[in-house]
């Protein structure tokens, strides 16, 4: 029974997180030409923390693709979806306690640290936010924006979009530690509920 329920839990959770990301991205964000400011990073970040890079990449990539298909807000480039999925991979490896523990163990060669020490503000949160925002979001996605709109050079769009990430980077730095605590609580409740179901069965 346990093995049958787990895939259902994963699929249901992924669907809910994808739907939440699409709503936050398309209807609860500031969307203008070349700029997007909002809290759409929260659902895929929760997926990264709770389930790891695979789930996070799926949530981030599929939500970007479905949002572009169902609620288009300008031209679409597949590079956006690829970058979104890569953000999920990076977040999953750095923010998921189990994957972070594997990286620490491989690097140091020692025992796996306790959960509270696996995901830290530095380097885990800082590296995840800076890489996703400044490398993938600002630098790489600006390439696709400059190709689609063409009214500015890449450098012109880069400077134009600096204001967006001047807001997003500190917001993510503040909120992701909160999400880490929230996700830890949710995982504990899911485990308790699963144990209760097994005992009832």
N, C-alpha and C positions, 0 to 999 in steps of 0.2 A: 504493500500500500504506500509505503514511504516513497519508493522509486516512482510510482505512478503519479503521486501528488506533486513532486518537485518540479517536473517539467511544466505542469499546469500553473504552479505558482510563478515560475519564471516568465512564462508567456503572458499571463495576466498582468504581472507587475510591469513587464516591458511595454505592453499595450497602454497601460495607464500612464506610464512615464512619457511615452511617445505622444499621447494625446495632450498631456499637460504641457509638454515642450512646444507643440504646435500652437496651442492656445496662447501661451506666454509670448511666443515668438511673433505670431501674426496679429494678435489682438491686444496684447498688453505691453508692447514695446514701442519705442519711438523708431519708426521706419521712414527714412528719407533716402534720397538717391545717394547710395554709397555709405550710409550711416545706419547703424542699428544699435540702440541702447535699451537694455531691459534685463529681465531676470530669467531668460530662457535657458541659461546655463544650469539652473538648479536641478531639473529632472535628470539630465544625463550625468550630472555630477553625483547625484544620489545613486544612480545605477552603477557608477564607477566605484563608489565607496562600498556599496552593499554586495555587488556581484562581480566586480572586476572589469578588465578591459574589453572582453568580448561583448558583454551586455551593454556597456557604456558606448562602445563603437556602434553597435546596432541601434541603440536609442538615438544617439546623436545623428548618425547618418540617415536612418529611415525617417526621422522627424523632419530633417532638412528637406529630403526628397519629397515626402508627402505634403509638407507645407507648401513647397514650390508648385506641386501639381494641383492641389486642392484650393489653395488660397494664394495665387501668384501676386506678387507685388513688384513687378518689374522683370527684366530679363533674367534667365537662369543659366548658370554655367555648372557643369558636373564637378568642376574643381571645388566648388563650395561644399558639396556633399563629401568629397574625398577628404577635404580638410576637417570637416565636422567629425567624420569617422576617426581620423587620426587624433583629434582632440580627445575622443573617447578612449582611445588606446593609451595615450599618455596619462590621462587622468586615472584610468584603471590601474596602471602599474604603480603610480605614485601615491594614490589616495586610498586604495583598497588595502586594509591591514594585512591580509594574507599574502598578497603579491609583494607588498612593501617588506614583509618579513623575509620572503625568499631572497629579495635583492640584498637585504642587510646580511643575511646568513651567508650568501655567496661571497659577498665582499669581505666580510670580517672573518669568516670561517668559524664563528662561534655559535653558541646556542641561539635559538630564535628568541628575540626580546618579547616582553609582555605586550599585550595589545596596546596599552596606553603609550608605549614608546615606539610603536611601529610607524605611525603616521605623525609627523611633526610639522610645525609651522615652517621651520627650515630644517632640511631642504625640501621636504615633500610638497607642501602647499605652495611655497614660493616658486619652485621650479615648474610645477604644473601650471600655475597661473601665468607666469612670465613666458613660458614656451608656447602655451596655447594662445595667449593674447597677442604677444609681440611678434612671435615667429610665424605661427599659422594664421592667426586672425588678421593682424596688421600687415605683415610683410607679404605672405603668400596670397591671401585673399585679395589684396590690393592689385595683384597681377590680373586676376579675373575681372575685377571691377574696371580696371583701366582698359581691358580688352572689350568689355561689354558696352561701356558708355563712351569711351574715346574722347570725351571733351577735355580731358586733362592727360598729362603724361603719368607714368607710374609714380614718379616723385611728387607730382602735384597732388595726386590722390592720397599718397602716403602722408603728406603734411596735413591735408584736409581731414584725414581720419585720426590724426593724433589725439584730437579732443575726445573722440569716442573712447579710446583706450585709456586716456587720462582719468576717465570716470570709471570704466569697467574694472581696471586692475585693482584699485583700492577696494571697490565694492566686493569683488570676488575674494580678495585677501581677508576681508572681514567676515563674509558669510560662509565660506567653505569650512572653517573650524566649527561654526555652528552646525552645519550640515553633518560634519563628522560625528558630533555628539548625538544629533537626531537619528542618524542612520544606525548608530550603535544601539540606541534604545529600540528602534524598529526591529532590528535583527534579533534582539533578545526576546521581544514579544512574539515574533514569528516562531522562534524556537520553542517558547513556552506553549504556544498554541499547537504546534506540531506534536509536542510531547503529550499534551492533553488528548489530542485526537488519537494518538497511538494507544494511550491507556484506555480510552473509551472503546476503541475497537477490540 
